[in-house]
Amino acid sequence: MDLIEFEPKNEYSACIKVIGVGGGGTNAVNSMLRSQAMGVEFLVANTDVQSLEASPCADQIQLGGNLTRGLGAGASPEAGQLAAQESAEHIRNMLDGADMVFVTAGMGGGTGTGAAPTIARIAREVGALTVGVVTKP
């Protein structure tokens, strides 16, 4: 029986990244990972270290480690925004090289609501076509 071989990604393949922001975004990425989606790089970003530790996603960004000390944004979008600004360089490094970035988050909590717009702006700055996929309460 002959095996089917797939061509490896060539230099013309688009680099697509999906970043889940906050609890809702992290849950969305975790679900995508369980479905074994292929051809996409997944990342999660959160102010809550416990949420990051529970995620099977290998590429993680703790947002605002100095500001929130890993305890979350306390339902404050302002804290979420400041946390993303504190971690902007790390976010930029993780998104660098992406041709397209999907930012997924829940609007209603502190991290997703506050950090997702900052992360989307950084994704645009690195030259990626940027799409937001959000839920609202």
mmCIF file of the C-alpha atoms, coordinates in Angstrom:
data_MODEL
# 
_entry.id   MODEL 
# 
loop_
_atom_site.group_PDB 
_atom_site.id 
_atom_site.type_symbol 
_atom_site.label_atom_id 
_atom_site.label_alt_id 
_atom_site.label_comp_id 
_atom_site.label_asym_id 
_atom_site.label_entity_id 
_atom_site.label_seq_id 
_atom_site.pdbx_PDB_ins_code 
_atom_site.Cartn_x 
_atom_site.Cartn_y 
_atom_site.Cartn_z 
_atom_site.occupancy 
_atom_site.B_iso_or_equiv 
_atom_site.pdbx_formal_charge 
_atom_site.auth_seq_id 
_atom_site.auth_comp_id 
_atom_site.auth_asym_id 
_atom_site.auth_atom_id 
_atom_site.pdbx_PDB_model_num 
ATOM 1   C CA . MET A 1 1   ? 0.000   0.000  0.000  1.00 0.00 ? 1   MET A CA 1 
ATOM 2   C CA . ASP A 1 2   ? 1.370   3.393  -0.985 1.00 0.00 ? 2   ASP A CA 1 
ATOM 3   C CA . LEU A 1 3   ? 1.350   6.147  1.580  1.00 0.00 ? 3   LEU A CA 1 
ATOM 4   C CA . ILE A 1 4   ? 0.022   9.547  0.707  1.00 0.00 ? 4   ILE A CA 1 
ATOM 5   C CA . GLU A 1 5   ? 2.606   12.231 1.244  1.00 0.00 ? 5   GLU A CA 1 
ATOM 6   C CA . PHE A 1 6   ? 1.772   15.863 1.644  1.00 0.00 ? 6   PHE A CA 1 
ATOM 7   C CA . GLU A 1 7   ? 4.025   18.566 0.379  1.00 0.00 ? 7   GLU A CA 1 
ATOM 8   C CA . PRO A 1 8   ? 5.653   20.501 3.207  1.00 0.00 ? 8   PRO A CA 1 
ATOM 9   C CA . LYS A 1 9   ? 4.711   24.127 3.604  1.00 0.00 ? 9   LYS A CA 1 
ATOM 10  C CA . ASN A 1 10  ? 6.431   26.096 0.916  1.00 0.00 ? 10  ASN A CA 1 
ATOM 11  C CA . GLU A 1 11  ? 7.790   29.580 1.121  1.00 0.00 ? 11  GLU A CA 1 
ATOM 12  C CA . TYR A 1 12  ? 4.503   30.908 -0.255 1.00 0.00 ? 12  TYR A CA 1 
ATOM 13  C CA . SER A 1 13  ? 2.272   29.485 2.483  1.00 0.00 ? 13  SER A CA 1 
ATOM 14  C CA . ALA A 1 14  ? 0.532   32.066 4.630  1.00 0.00 ? 14  ALA A CA 1 
ATOM 15  C CA . CYS A 1 15  ? 1.383   32.108 8.314  1.00 0.00 ? 15  CYS A CA 1 
ATOM 16  C CA . ILE A 1 16  ? -1.912  32.245 10.215 1.00 0.00 ? 16  ILE A CA 1 
ATOM 17  C CA . LYS A 1 17  ? -2.011  32.756 13.969 1.00 0.00 ? 17  LYS A CA 1 
ATOM 18  C CA . VAL A 1 18  ? -4.998  32.651 16.305 1.00 0.00 ? 18  VAL A CA 1 
ATOM 19  C CA . ILE A 1 19  ? -4.576  34.350 19.671 1.00 0.00 ? 19  ILE A CA 1 
ATOM 20  C CA . GLY A 1 20  ? -7.113  33.836 22.432 1.00 0.00 ? 20  GLY A CA 1 
ATOM 21  C CA . VAL A 1 21  ? -7.248  36.787 24.820 1.00 0.00 ? 21  VAL A CA 1 
ATOM 22  C CA . GLY A 1 22  ? -8.612  36.539 28.359 1.00 0.00 ? 22  GLY A CA 1 
ATOM 23  C CA . GLY A 1 23  ? -10.710 33.696 29.718 1.00 0.00 ? 23  GLY A CA 1 
ATOM 24  C CA . GLY A 1 24  ? -13.176 33.559 26.831 1.00 0.00 ? 24  GLY A CA 1 
ATOM 25  C CA . GLY A 1 25  ? -10.483 33.706 24.169 1.00 0.00 ? 25  GLY A CA 1 
ATOM 26  C CA . THR A 1 26  ? -8.403  31.094 25.952 1.00 0.00 ? 26  THR A CA 1 
ATOM 27  C CA . ASN A 1 27  ? -11.431 28.778 26.113 1.00 0.00 ? 27  ASN A CA 1 
ATOM 28  C CA . ALA A 1 28  ? -12.010 29.261 22.375 1.00 0.00 ? 28  ALA A CA 1 
ATOM 29  C CA . VAL A 1 29  ? -8.398  28.380 21.534 1.00 0.00 ? 29  VAL A CA 1 
ATOM 30  C CA . ASN A 1 30  ? -8.483  25.384 23.890 1.00 0.00 ? 30  ASN A CA 1 
ATOM 31  C CA . SER A 1 31  ? -11.544 24.122 22.012 1.00 0.00 ? 31  SER A CA 1 
ATOM 32  C CA . MET A 1 32  ? -9.818  24.614 18.639 1.00 0.00 ? 32  MET A CA 1 
ATOM 33  C CA . LEU A 1 33  ? -6.792  22.691 19.911 1.00 0.00 ? 33  LEU A CA 1 
ATOM 34  C CA . ARG A 1 34  ? -9.007  19.791 21.012 1.00 0.00 ? 34  ARG A CA 1 
ATOM 35  C CA . SER A 1 35  ? -10.524 19.687 17.518 1.00 0.00 ? 35  SER A CA 1 
ATOM 36  C CA . GLN A 1 36  ? -6.978  19.309 16.167 1.00 0.00 ? 36  GLN A CA 1 
ATOM 37  C CA . ALA A 1 37  ? -7.212  22.187 13.706 1.00 0.00 ? 37  ALA A CA 1 
ATOM 38  C CA . MET A 1 38  ? -4.223  22.127 11.379 1.00 0.00 ? 38  MET A CA 1 
ATOM 39  C CA . GLY A 1 39  ? -2.225  24.758 9.528  1.00 0.00 ? 39  GLY A CA 1 
ATOM 40  C CA . VAL A 1 40  ? -2.667  27.431 12.184 1.00 0.00 ? 40  VAL A CA 1 
ATOM 41  C CA . GLU A 1 41  ? -0.459  28.545 15.064 1.00 0.00 ? 41  GLU A CA 1 
ATOM 42  C CA . PHE A 1 42  ? -2.343  29.008 18.337 1.00 0.00 ? 42  PHE A CA 1 
ATOM 43  C CA . LEU A 1 43  ? -1.459  31.346 21.194 1.00 0.00 ? 43  LEU A CA 1 
ATOM 44  C CA . VAL A 1 44  ? -3.195  32.376 24.399 1.00 0.00 ? 44  VAL A CA 1 
ATOM 45  C CA . ALA A 1 45  ? -2.734  35.610 26.334 1.00 0.00 ? 45  ALA A CA 1 
ATOM 46  C CA . ASN A 1 46  ? -4.154  36.238 29.771 1.00 0.00 ? 46  ASN A CA 1 
ATOM 47  C CA . THR A 1 47  ? -3.569  38.138 32.992 1.00 0.00 ? 47  THR A CA 1 
ATOM 48  C CA . ASP A 1 48  ? -4.683  35.080 34.991 1.00 0.00 ? 48  ASP A CA 1 
ATOM 49  C CA . VAL A 1 49  ? -1.809  32.631 35.458 1.00 0.00 ? 49  VAL A CA 1 
ATOM 50  C CA . GLN A 1 50  ? -4.129  29.814 36.591 1.00 0.00 ? 50  GLN A CA 1 
ATOM 51  C CA . SER A 1 51  ? -5.989  30.028 33.284 1.00 0.00 ? 51  SER A CA 1 
ATOM 52  C CA . LEU A 1 52  ? -2.701  29.848 31.383 1.00 0.00 ? 52  LEU A CA 1 
ATOM 53  C CA . GLU A 1 53  ? -1.503  26.860 33.415 1.00 0.00 ? 53  GLU A CA 1 
ATOM 54  C CA . ALA A 1 54  ? -4.749  24.999 32.656 1.00 0.00 ? 54  ALA A CA 1 
ATOM 55  C CA . SER A 1 55  ? -4.476  25.611 28.903 1.00 0.00 ? 55  SER A CA 1 
ATOM 56  C CA . PRO A 1 56  ? -2.983  22.934 26.637 1.00 0.00 ? 56  PRO A CA 1 
ATOM 57  C CA . CYS A 1 57  ? -1.709  25.697 24.339 1.00 0.00 ? 57  CYS A CA 1 
ATOM 58  C CA . ALA A 1 58  ? 2.090   25.690 24.192 1.00 0.00 ? 58  ALA A CA 1 
ATOM 59  C CA . ASP A 1 59  ? 2.522   29.351 23.185 1.00 0.00 ? 59  ASP A CA 1 
ATOM 60  C CA . GLN A 1 60  ? 1.398   31.544 26.067 1.00 0.00 ? 60  GLN A CA 1 
ATOM 61  C CA . ILE A 1 61  ? 1.744   35.177 27.037 1.00 0.00 ? 61  ILE A CA 1 
ATOM 62  C CA . GLN A 1 62  ? 1.217   36.308 30.605 1.00 0.00 ? 62  GLN A CA 1 
ATOM 63  C CA . LEU A 1 63  ? -0.097  39.834 30.238 1.00 0.00 ? 63  LEU A CA 1 
ATOM 64  C CA . GLY A 1 64  ? 0.885   42.500 32.745 1.00 0.00 ? 64  GLY A CA 1 
ATOM 65  C CA . GLY A 1 65  ? 2.878   40.368 35.139 1.00 0.00 ? 65  GLY A CA 1 
ATOM 66  C CA . ASN A 1 66  ? 4.003   43.403 37.126 1.00 0.00 ? 66  ASN A CA 1 
ATOM 67  C CA . LEU A 1 67  ? 0.592   45.073 37.083 1.00 0.00 ? 67  LEU A CA 1 
ATOM 68  C CA . THR A 1 68  ? -1.662  42.113 37.889 1.00 0.00 ? 68  THR A CA 1 
ATOM 69  C CA . ARG A 1 69  ? 0.861   39.717 39.485 1.00 0.00 ? 69  ARG A CA 1 
ATOM 70  C CA . GLY A 1 70  ? -0.874  36.898 37.617 1.00 0.00 ? 70  GLY A CA 1 
ATOM 71  C CA . LEU A 1 71  ? -4.171  37.383 39.440 1.00 0.00 ? 71  LEU A CA 1 
ATOM 72  C CA . GLY A 1 72  ? -6.326  38.585 36.531 1.00 0.00 ? 72  GLY A CA 1 
ATOM 73  C CA . ALA A 1 73  ? -7.692  41.989 35.595 1.00 0.00 ? 73  ALA A CA 1 
ATOM 74  C CA . GLY A 1 74  ? -10.510 42.007 38.146 1.00 0.00 ? 74  GLY A CA 1 
ATOM 75  C CA . ALA A 1 75  ? -13.192 42.649 35.483 1.00 0.00 ? 75  ALA A CA 1 
ATOM 76  C CA . SER A 1 76  ? -11.516 45.983 34.700 1.00 0.00 ? 76  SER A CA 1 
ATOM 77  C CA . PRO A 1 77  ? -10.997 46.667 30.981 1.00 0.00 ? 77  PRO A CA 1 
ATOM 78  C CA . GLU A 1 78  ? -8.579  49.446 31.941 1.00 0.00 ? 78  GLU A CA 1 
ATOM 79  C CA . ALA A 1 79  ? -6.409  46.924 33.787 1.00 0.00 ? 79  ALA A CA 1 
ATOM 80  C CA . GLY A 1 80  ? -6.581  44.596 30.777 1.00 0.00 ? 80  GLY A CA 1 
ATOM 81  C CA . GLN A 1 81  ? -5.474  47.366 28.445 1.00 0.00 ? 81  GLN A CA 1 
ATOM 82  C CA . LEU A 1 82  ? -2.605  48.394 30.709 1.00 0.00 ? 82  LEU A CA 1 
ATOM 83  C CA . ALA A 1 83  ? -1.543  44.751 31.055 1.00 0.00 ? 83  ALA A CA 1 
ATOM 84  C CA . ALA A 1 84  ? -1.365  44.375 27.264 1.00 0.00 ? 84  ALA A CA 1 
ATOM 85  C CA . GLN A 1 85  ? 0.591   47.607 26.976 1.00 0.00 ? 85  GLN A CA 1 
ATOM 86  C CA . GLU A 1 86  ? 3.050   46.348 29.594 1.00 0.00 ? 86  GLU A CA 1 
ATOM 87  C CA . SER A 1 87  ? 3.544   43.151 27.578 1.00 0.00 ? 87  SER A CA 1 
ATOM 88  C CA . ALA A 1 88  ? 3.531   44.794 24.132 1.00 0.00 ? 88  ALA A CA 1 
ATOM 89  C CA . GLU A 1 89  ? 7.067   43.735 23.202 1.00 0.00 ? 89  GLU A CA 1 
ATOM 90  C CA . HIS A 1 90  ? 6.406   40.091 24.067 1.00 0.00 ? 90  HIS A CA 1 
ATOM 91  C CA . ILE A 1 91  ? 3.144   40.186 22.090 1.00 0.00 ? 91  ILE A CA 1 
ATOM 92  C CA . ARG A 1 92  ? 4.963   41.730 19.122 1.00 0.00 ? 92  ARG A CA 1 
ATOM 93  C CA . ASN A 1 93  ? 7.625   39.005 19.214 1.00 0.00 ? 93  ASN A CA 1 
ATOM 94  C CA . MET A 1 94  ? 5.009   36.233 19.313 1.00 0.00 ? 94  MET A CA 1 
ATOM 95  C CA . LEU A 1 95  ? 3.002   37.694 16.411 1.00 0.00 ? 95  LEU A CA 1 
ATOM 96  C CA . ASP A 1 96  ? 6.006   38.590 14.273 1.00 0.00 ? 96  ASP A CA 1 
ATOM 97  C CA . GLY A 1 97  ? 6.003   36.844 10.911 1.00 0.00 ? 97  GLY A CA 1 
ATOM 98  C CA . ALA A 1 98  ? 2.242   36.309 10.800 1.00 0.00 ? 98  ALA A CA 1 
ATOM 99  C CA . ASP A 1 99  ? 0.440   37.090 7.557  1.00 0.00 ? 99  ASP A CA 1 
ATOM 100 C CA . MET A 1 100 ? -2.968  36.889 9.230  1.00 0.00 ? 100 MET A CA 1 
ATOM 101 C CA . VAL A 1 101 ? -3.972  37.071 12.888 1.00 0.00 ? 101 VAL A CA 1 
ATOM 102 C CA . PHE A 1 102 ? -7.342  36.187 14.372 1.00 0.00 ? 102 PHE A CA 1 
ATOM 103 C CA . VAL A 1 103 ? -7.859  37.786 17.782 1.00 0.00 ? 103 VAL A CA 1 
ATOM 104 C CA . THR A 1 104 ? -10.585 36.009 19.742 1.00 0.00 ? 104 THR A CA 1 
ATOM 105 C CA . ALA A 1 105 ? -11.939 37.268 23.053 1.00 0.00 ? 105 ALA A CA 1 
ATOM 106 C CA . GLY A 1 106 ? -15.024 37.647 25.173 1.00 0.00 ? 106 GLY A CA 1 
ATOM 107 C CA . MET A 1 107 ? -16.197 41.222 25.598 1.00 0.00 ? 107 MET A CA 1 
ATOM 108 C CA . GLY A 1 108 ? -17.406 41.643 29.145 1.00 0.00 ? 108 GLY A CA 1 
ATOM 109 C CA . GLY A 1 109 ? -14.463 40.737 31.339 1.00 0.00 ? 109 GLY A CA 1 
ATOM 110 C CA . GLY A 1 110 ? -11.374 42.784 32.021 1.00 0.00 ? 110 GLY A CA 1 
ATOM 111 C CA . THR A 1 111 ? -8.633  41.100 30.014 1.00 0.00 ? 111 THR A CA 1 
ATOM 112 C CA . GLY A 1 112 ? -10.515 40.286 26.811 1.00 0.00 ? 112 GLY A CA 1 
ATOM 113 C CA . THR A 1 113 ? -12.293 43.627 26.654 1.00 0.00 ? 113 THR A CA 1 
ATOM 114 C CA . GLY A 1 114 ? -9.247  45.698 27.507 1.00 0.00 ? 114 GLY A CA 1 
ATOM 115 C CA . ALA A 1 115 ? -6.365  43.772 25.957 1.00 0.00 ? 115 ALA A CA 1 
ATOM 116 C CA . ALA A 1 116 ? -7.850  42.516 22.662 1.00 0.00 ? 116 ALA A CA 1 
ATOM 117 C CA . PRO A 1 117 ? -7.864  45.943 20.944 1.00 0.00 ? 117 PRO A CA 1 
ATOM 118 C CA . THR A 1 118 ? -4.237  46.527 21.953 1.00 0.00 ? 118 THR A CA 1 
ATOM 119 C CA . ILE A 1 119 ? -3.232  43.083 20.680 1.00 0.00 ? 119 ILE A CA 1 
ATOM 120 C CA . ALA A 1 120 ? -5.102  43.700 17.402 1.00 0.00 ? 120 ALA A CA 1 
ATOM 121 C CA . ARG A 1 121 ? -3.242  46.994 16.961 1.00 0.00 ? 121 ARG A CA 1 
ATOM 122 C CA . ILE A 1 122 ? 0.096   45.246 17.506 1.00 0.00 ? 122 ILE A CA 1 
ATOM 123 C CA . ALA A 1 123 ? -0.885  42.560 14.971 1.00 0.00 ? 123 ALA A CA 1 
ATOM 124 C CA . ARG A 1 124 ? -1.559  45.287 12.395 1.00 0.00 ? 124 ARG A CA 1 
ATOM 125 C CA . GLU A 1 125 ? 1.770   46.933 13.233 1.00 0.00 ? 125 GLU A CA 1 
ATOM 126 C CA . VAL A 1 126 ? 3.647   43.704 12.411 1.00 0.00 ? 126 VAL A CA 1 
ATOM 127 C CA . GLY A 1 127 ? 1.926   43.733 9.018  1.00 0.00 ? 127 GLY A CA 1 
ATOM 128 C CA . ALA A 1 128 ? -0.691  41.033 9.546  1.00 0.00 ? 128 ALA A CA 1 
ATOM 129 C CA . LEU A 1 129 ? -4.212  41.145 8.192  1.00 0.00 ? 129 LEU A CA 1 
ATOM 130 C CA . THR A 1 130 ? -6.093  41.237 11.489 1.00 0.00 ? 130 THR A CA 1 
ATOM 131 C CA . VAL A 1 131 ? -9.568  39.886 12.241 1.00 0.00 ? 131 VAL A CA 1 
ATOM 132 C CA . GLY A 1 132 ? -11.401 40.107 15.564 1.00 0.00 ? 132 GLY A CA 1 
ATOM 133 C CA . VAL A 1 133 ? -13.767 37.319 16.586 1.00 0.00 ? 133 VAL A CA 1 
ATOM 134 C CA . VAL A 1 134 ? -15.552 38.247 19.797 1.00 0.00 ? 134 VAL A CA 1 
ATOM 135 C CA . THR A 1 135 ? -18.526 37.282 21.900 1.00 0.00 ? 135 THR A CA 1 
ATOM 136 C CA . LYS A 1 136 ? -20.452 39.616 24.127 1.00 0.00 ? 136 LYS A CA 1 
ATOM 137 C CA . PRO A 1 137 ? -22.537 38.874 27.189 1.00 0.00 ? 137 PRO A CA 1 
# 
